[in-house]
Amino acid sequence: MDRSQKAESVAQLNAVFSEAGAVVITRNLGMTVAQSTALRGKMRDAGATYKVAKNRLAKLAIADTDYVGIGDFLTGPTAIATSVDPVAAAKAVVDFAKTTDKIEIVGGAMGSQVLTPEGVKALASMPSLDELRAKLIGLVQAPATKIAQLSTAPAAKLARVFAAYAEKDAA
């Protein structure tokens, strides 16, 4: 890799770090190509990316971002998982780590807040942005549904009373 390719790689990583809502650093402990492909597929499905980058270039890329604190995690065979949604990358990596012992969560960051491996696991247990949006919409729609039920309830009760009188007169 020559100097211009390294500069381009650093620029791309810097753009990724600038847009990311969360970053998770993992250590690969002899993953097979099939396992790596499966992990990348899960990450893509979750809306996240998973990239193996040279540690030195990654340290240069985080220099001008909020993720300066994760520089200490970049030692050994590491990979970087990023996502705009703060929960997506953590959730995908933690779910994959449950299925194999070939990947270790080293740490991560959410903005300037550095996370330990336990912090990444706690972040993964939180609902994603889409799940929170769905809950919010459900809460907003619930009062409207109750108002509609209350407005139709008196008419239904009145109809039952008339039906009871009609049955009483018929008998």
C-alpha atoms as a printed R data frame, in Angstrom:
    type eleno elety resid chain resno       x       y      z
1   ATOM     1    CA   MET     A     1   0.000   0.000  0.000
2   ATOM     2    CA   ASP     A     2   1.630   3.241 -1.083
3   ATOM     3    CA   ARG     A     3   1.316   6.648  0.533
4   ATOM     4    CA   SER     A     4  -1.600   7.865 -1.625
5   ATOM     5    CA   GLN     A     5  -3.607   4.695 -0.933
6   ATOM     6    CA   LYS     A     6  -2.982   5.125  2.781
7   ATOM     7    CA   ALA     A     7  -4.134   8.758  2.649
8   ATOM     8    CA   GLU     A     8  -7.279   7.705  0.797
9   ATOM     9    CA   SER     A     9  -7.951   4.929  3.331
10  ATOM    10    CA   VAL     A    10  -7.537   7.379  6.224
11  ATOM    11    CA   ALA     A    11  -9.918   9.835  4.536
12  ATOM    12    CA   GLN     A    12 -12.545   7.112  4.037
13  ATOM    13    CA   LEU     A    13 -12.243   5.952  7.639
14  ATOM    14    CA   ASN     A    14 -12.470   9.551  8.852
15  ATOM    15    CA   ALA     A    15 -15.712  10.010  6.878
16  ATOM    16    CA   VAL     A    16 -17.102   6.791  8.411
17  ATOM    17    CA   PHE     A    17 -16.199   7.940 11.936
18  ATOM    18    CA   SER     A    18 -17.690  11.392 11.321
19  ATOM    19    CA   GLU     A    19 -21.077   9.916 10.347
20  ATOM    20    CA   ALA     A    20 -21.182   7.080 12.886
21  ATOM    21    CA   GLY     A    21 -23.537   7.133 15.857
22  ATOM    22    CA   ALA     A    22 -21.619   4.326 17.543
23  ATOM    23    CA   VAL     A    23 -18.393   2.405 16.991
24  ATOM    24    CA   VAL     A    24 -17.613  -1.088 18.295
25  ATOM    25    CA   ILE     A    25 -14.076  -2.484 18.245
26  ATOM    26    CA   THR     A    26 -13.738  -6.267 18.023
27  ATOM    27    CA   ARG     A    27 -10.785  -8.620 18.109
28  ATOM    28    CA   ASN     A    28 -10.839 -11.442 15.594
29  ATOM    29    CA   LEU     A    29  -9.476 -14.682 17.012
30  ATOM    30    CA   GLY     A    30  -9.129 -16.861 13.925
31  ATOM    31    CA   MET     A    31 -12.501 -16.384 12.270
32  ATOM    32    CA   THR     A    32 -13.045 -18.362  9.092
33  ATOM    33    CA   VAL     A    33 -14.027 -16.693  5.851
34  ATOM    34    CA   ALA     A    34 -17.540 -18.143  6.176
35  ATOM    35    CA   GLN     A    35 -17.929 -16.704  9.693
36  ATOM    36    CA   SER     A    36 -16.627 -13.326  8.561
37  ATOM    37    CA   THR     A    37 -19.038 -13.330  5.608
38  ATOM    38    CA   ALA     A    38 -21.935 -14.248  7.904
39  ATOM    39    CA   LEU     A    39 -21.025 -11.427 10.291
40  ATOM    40    CA   ARG     A    40 -20.816  -8.895  7.463
41  ATOM    41    CA   GLY     A    41 -24.237 -10.041  6.230
42  ATOM    42    CA   LYS     A    42 -25.771  -9.582  9.694
43  ATOM    43    CA   MET     A    43 -24.176  -6.165  9.967
44  ATOM    44    CA   ARG     A    44 -25.498  -5.126  6.548
45  ATOM    45    CA   ASP     A    45 -29.005  -6.345  7.482
46  ATOM    46    CA   ALA     A    46 -28.850  -4.274 10.684
47  ATOM    47    CA   GLY     A    47 -27.776  -1.141  8.798
48  ATOM    48    CA   ALA     A    48 -24.193  -1.246 10.054
49  ATOM    49    CA   THR     A    49 -20.760  -1.802  8.530
50  ATOM    50    CA   TYR     A    50 -17.905  -4.050  9.580
51  ATOM    51    CA   LYS     A    51 -14.396  -3.255  8.379
52  ATOM    52    CA   VAL     A    52 -10.949  -4.604  9.098
53  ATOM    53    CA   ALA     A    53  -8.524  -1.696  8.990
54  ATOM    54    CA   LYS     A    54  -4.896  -1.210  9.840
55  ATOM    55    CA   ASN     A    55  -4.677   0.033 13.411
56  ATOM    56    CA   ARG     A    56  -2.224   2.817 12.582
57  ATOM    57    CA   LEU     A    57  -4.470   4.154  9.808
58  ATOM    58    CA   ALA     A    58  -7.545   3.910 12.056
59  ATOM    59    CA   LYS     A    59  -5.729   5.888 14.763
60  ATOM    60    CA   LEU     A    60  -4.926   8.589 12.213
61  ATOM    61    CA   ALA     A    61  -8.565   8.613 11.041
62  ATOM    62    CA   ILE     A    62 -10.028   9.118 14.540
63  ATOM    63    CA   ALA     A    63  -7.724  12.032 15.310
64  ATOM    64    CA   ASP     A    64 -10.235  14.727 14.252
65  ATOM    65    CA   THR     A    65 -13.426  13.005 15.441
66  ATOM    66    CA   ASP     A    66 -15.264  12.382 18.703
67  ATOM    67    CA   TYR     A    67 -13.876   8.840 18.789
68  ATOM    68    CA   VAL     A    68 -10.330   9.750 19.866
69  ATOM    69    CA   GLY     A    69 -10.818   7.767 23.090
70  ATOM    70    CA   ILE     A    70 -10.970   4.397 21.327
71  ATOM    71    CA   GLY     A    71  -7.367   4.636 20.121
72  ATOM    72    CA   ASP     A    72  -6.223   2.465 23.040
73  ATOM    73    CA   PHE     A    73  -8.459  -0.382 21.817
74  ATOM    74    CA   LEU     A    74  -6.742  -0.511 18.413
75  ATOM    75    CA   THR     A    75  -4.047  -3.091 19.121
76  ATOM    76    CA   GLY     A    76  -3.707  -6.545 17.649
77  ATOM    77    CA   PRO     A    77  -6.056  -8.053 15.042
78  ATOM    78    CA   THR     A    78  -9.011  -5.687 15.325
79  ATOM    79    CA   ALA     A    79 -12.033  -4.786 13.239
80  ATOM    80    CA   ILE     A    80 -14.356  -1.805 13.425
81  ATOM    81    CA   ALA     A    81 -18.166  -2.017 13.405
82  ATOM    82    CA   THR     A    82 -19.997   1.279 12.844
83  ATOM    83    CA   SER     A    83 -23.578   2.401 12.408
84  ATOM    84    CA   VAL     A    84 -25.542   5.630 12.298
85  ATOM    85    CA   ASP     A    85 -28.114   4.100 14.654
86  ATOM    86    CA   PRO     A    86 -26.285   3.939 18.004
87  ATOM    87    CA   VAL     A    87 -27.658   0.484 18.806
88  ATOM    88    CA   ALA     A    88 -27.441  -1.378 15.470
89  ATOM    89    CA   ALA     A    89 -23.712  -2.143 15.371
90  ATOM    90    CA   ALA     A    90 -23.546  -3.153 19.026
91  ATOM    91    CA   LYS     A    91 -26.610  -5.386 18.730
92  ATOM    92    CA   ALA     A    92 -25.325  -7.176 15.609
93  ATOM    93    CA   VAL     A    93 -21.844  -7.776 17.062
94  ATOM    94    CA   VAL     A    94 -23.144  -8.978 20.437
95  ATOM    95    CA   ASP     A    95 -25.644 -11.332 18.764
96  ATOM    96    CA   PHE     A    96 -22.881 -12.776 16.587
97  ATOM    97    CA   ALA     A    97 -20.479 -13.086 19.541
98  ATOM    98    CA   LYS     A    98 -23.058 -15.281 21.297
99  ATOM    99    CA   THR     A    99 -22.799 -17.829 18.480
100 ATOM   100    CA   THR     A   100 -19.001 -18.120 18.333
101 ATOM   101    CA   ASP     A   101 -15.952 -17.652 20.511
102 ATOM   102    CA   LYS     A   102 -13.846 -16.447 17.564
103 ATOM   103    CA   ILE     A   103 -14.738 -12.799 18.120
104 ATOM   104    CA   GLU     A   104 -14.118 -10.730 21.219
105 ATOM   105    CA   ILE     A   105 -15.669  -7.348 21.955
106 ATOM   106    CA   VAL     A   106 -12.835  -5.046 23.000
107 ATOM   107    CA   GLY     A   107 -14.833  -1.864 23.547
108 ATOM   108    CA   GLY     A   108 -16.474   0.941 21.689
109 ATOM   109    CA   ALA     A   109 -17.738   4.475 21.788
110 ATOM   110    CA   MET     A   110 -20.884   6.473 21.348
111 ATOM   111    CA   GLY     A   111 -19.700   9.922 20.389
112 ATOM   112    CA   SER     A   112 -17.056  10.961 22.883
113 ATOM   113    CA   GLN     A   113 -18.319   8.445 25.490
114 ATOM   114    CA   VAL     A   114 -15.950   5.453 25.555
115 ATOM   115    CA   LEU     A   115 -17.625   2.106 26.299
116 ATOM   116    CA   THR     A   116 -16.175  -0.998 27.933
117 ATOM   117    CA   PRO     A   117 -17.191  -4.431 26.622
118 ATOM   118    CA   GLU     A   118 -19.940  -4.479 29.272
119 ATOM   119    CA   GLY     A   119 -21.074  -1.049 28.088
120 ATOM   120    CA   VAL     A   120 -21.319  -2.320 24.510
121 ATOM   121    CA   LYS     A   121 -23.411  -5.277 25.712
122 ATOM   122    CA   ALA     A   122 -25.670  -2.914 27.667
123 ATOM   123    CA   LEU     A   123 -26.038  -0.731 24.566
124 ATOM   124    CA   ALA     A   124 -26.982  -3.817 22.541
125 ATOM   125    CA   SER     A   125 -29.784  -4.639 24.986
126 ATOM   126    CA   MET     A   126 -31.476  -1.293 24.344
127 ATOM   127    CA   PRO     A   127 -34.219  -1.020 21.705
128 ATOM   128    CA   SER     A   128 -33.133   0.190 18.282
129 ATOM   129    CA   LEU     A   129 -34.174   3.493 16.791
130 ATOM   130    CA   ASP     A   130 -36.872   1.823 14.680
131 ATOM   131    CA   GLU     A   131 -38.289   0.009 17.722
132 ATOM   132    CA   LEU     A   132 -38.435   3.282 19.660
133 ATOM   133    CA   ARG     A   133 -40.211   4.979 16.757
134 ATOM   134    CA   ALA     A   134 -42.773   2.166 16.631
135 ATOM   135    CA   LYS     A   135 -43.442   2.465 20.370
136 ATOM   136    CA   LEU     A   136 -43.814   6.234 20.074
137 ATOM   137    CA   ILE     A   137 -46.295   5.913 17.225
138 ATOM   138    CA   GLY     A   138 -48.234   3.336 19.254
139 ATOM   139    CA   LEU     A   139 -48.398   5.710 22.208
140 ATOM   140    CA   VAL     A   140 -49.564   8.579 19.999
141 ATOM   141    CA   GLN     A   141 -52.261   6.457 18.348
142 ATOM   142    CA   ALA     A   142 -53.571   4.942 21.593
143 ATOM   143    CA   PRO     A   143 -55.467   8.069 22.797
144 ATOM   144    CA   ALA     A   144 -57.141   8.482 19.412
145 ATOM   145    CA   THR     A   145 -58.305   4.864 19.502
146 ATOM   146    CA   LYS     A   146 -59.705   5.297 23.006
147 ATOM   147    CA   ILE     A   147 -61.556   8.476 21.991
148 ATOM   148    CA   ALA     A   148 -63.136   6.640 19.056
149 ATOM   149    CA   GLN     A   149 -64.185   3.784 21.353
150 ATOM   150    CA   LEU     A   150 -65.700   6.206 23.884
151 ATOM   151    CA   SER     A   151 -67.635   8.109 21.235
152 ATOM   152    CA   THR     A   152 -69.222   4.918 19.853
153 ATOM   153    CA   ALA     A   153 -69.886   3.331 23.261
154 ATOM   154    CA   PRO     A   154 -73.023   5.381 24.179
155 ATOM   155    CA   ALA     A   155 -74.677   4.571 20.860
156 ATOM   156    CA   ALA     A   156 -73.939   0.861 21.321
157 ATOM   157    CA   LYS     A   157 -75.363   0.934 24.868
158 ATOM   158    CA   LEU     A   158 -78.482   2.736 23.633
159 ATOM   159    CA   ALA     A   159 -78.967   0.127 20.909
160 ATOM   160    CA   ARG     A   160 -78.721  -2.679 23.474
161 ATOM   161    CA   VAL     A   161 -81.328  -0.980 25.683
162 ATOM   162    CA   PHE     A   162 -83.767  -0.644 22.739
163 ATOM   163    CA   ALA     A   163 -83.146  -4.277 21.817
164 ATOM   164    CA   ALA     A   164 -83.897  -5.361 25.411
165 ATOM   165    CA   TYR     A   165 -87.184  -3.377 25.430
166 ATOM   166    CA   ALA     A   166 -88.139  -4.862 22.073
167 ATOM   167    CA   GLU     A   167 -87.519  -8.396 23.368
168 ATOM   168    CA   LYS     A   168 -89.482  -7.621 26.554
169 ATOM   169    CA   ASP     A   169 -92.495  -6.300 24.576
170 ATOM   170    CA   ALA     A   170 -92.374  -9.283 22.216
171 ATOM   171    CA   ALA     A   171 -92.528 -11.713 25.131
